[in-house]
Amino acid sequence: MLAVLLKLVFSVVSALANLVTWLIFNTTAYCLVLLISAFKVPGVALHVALEKFAESIRTCLEYFLELIVELTGSVISSGFKLLMDALTSSVSASGATFGELVEKLRTSLQELLTDLPEIAEGFSEMVSTVVSDLWKNCMQAMGYVTENA
């Protein structure tokens, strides 16, 4: 069950990352072509405009990476909080309940260990998809700029 849920999360993250990178790169390419077409006059004006444009792209990428870091931190924090809540509630339980919890924990860990390769495979698939989509979107944007500039 956990593996299926995590595969769904990995797919959503991959799709969102692809959409965001596609949007950033295509917008960048269209703006760059527009700037090059508009500033076919002095090279200094074009240089200044491209510097401003590069700065805005860096800012967008920094924001995107910061968002990913915050999301990862939030997920890890929630996981630790959930673990602490589970530990706190198990300590306050009676001895008989504690025995049942230990048994359930053991079976859950066994299930997790059986699902761990599937989860790791899903995660590595998500990372490779994000990287390949990022590269593909970047190459499409560069191709557009070279064709239309």
N, C-alpha and C positions, 0 to 999 in steps of 0.2 A: 504494500500500500504506500509506504514511504517512498519507494523508488518511483512509482507511477506519479506521485505528487511532485517529487523533485524533477522528474523528466518534464512535467508540464511547466514548472517554474523555469527550467532551463530553456525550454522552447520559447516561452514568453520573453525571457531576457534576450535571447538571440534575435527574435523578431523585432523587439524594440530597438536593440542596438543597430540592427541593419537599417531600420527606418530612420533613425536619428543620423547615422553616418551618411546614408544616401541623401537625406535632406541637406546636411551640412555641405557635403562635397558638391552636389549639384547646384545649390545656391551660390556657393563660392565660384564655381565654374561660370555660371551665368553672369554673376557680378563682375568677374574678372574680364570676361569677353566684352561686357558692356563698358567697363572702364577703359579697356584697350581701344575699343572703337571710339569712345568719346574723347580720349586724350591722345589722339594721334598728332598732337602738336608738340609742345616742348617736352623733352624727356624728363626734366626736373619735376614738372607737375605730375607726370605719370609715376615717377619714382616715389614722390611723397604720397600719392594716392595708394600705391601698392603697399607702401609701408603701413599706412593706416589700415588698409584692408587686411594685411597679414597680422597686425596687432589685434584686430577684431576677431580673426579666425583663432588666434592663440587664446584669446579670452573665452571664446565658445568652447574650445577643446578643454581648457582648464576647468570650466564650469561642468562639462560633461564628465570629466574624470573625477572631479570632486563629488558629483552626484553619485557616481558608482562607488566611490570610497565610503560615502555616508550610508548608502544602501547596504553595503557589505557590513559595515560596523553595526548598523541597526539590526540586521539579521543575526549577527553573532551575539549582540547584546540581548536580543530577545531569546535566543537559544540558551544563553547562560541564565537569564532570569527564569525561564521555564524550568531549567535544571535545578536552580536554587529553590524554586517553589515546590518542585517535586520532592526534593530532599527535605525541606522543612516540613512538609505535610507527612512524609514517611516517618520522620523522627517523632512527631507528635502522636503517631498511631500506636495502638497497643501491640503487645508482643505477637499475638496471633495474626493480626493484620500485617505486621512487619514480615512474618514468615511468608504470607501470601504475596506481599509486594516483592520480596526477594525472588520468589519463584516466577512471578510475572516479569520482573526485570530480566531474569536469566533467559526466559523464553523470548522476550523482546530483543535482547542483545543477540541471541542466536539468529533471530529473523533479520536483524540489522546486518549481522555479519554475512548472512547469505545474500542480502540485497546490496552489500557494499560494492562488489564489482560492477553491478548494474548502475549504481549511483555514480561511481567513478567514471564509467564509460559515458554516461549521460553528460556529466560535467565536462569531460574532455571533448565530447562532441560539440557542446555548446561553445566552448572556447575556440575550437577550430572553425566553427561556423561564423562566429563573430569576427575572427581575424580574416578569414577568406572573404566575407562580405565587405569588411572594411577595405581590403585591398582591391576588390572588384569595383566598389564605389569610387575609390580614389582614382583608379585607372580610367573609369568611364568619364569622370570629371576632367582629368587631364587630357583625355582624347577629345572631349568637346572643346576645351580651350585651344588645343593645337589646331583643330580643324577650323575653328571660327575666329581665331584671333588674327 
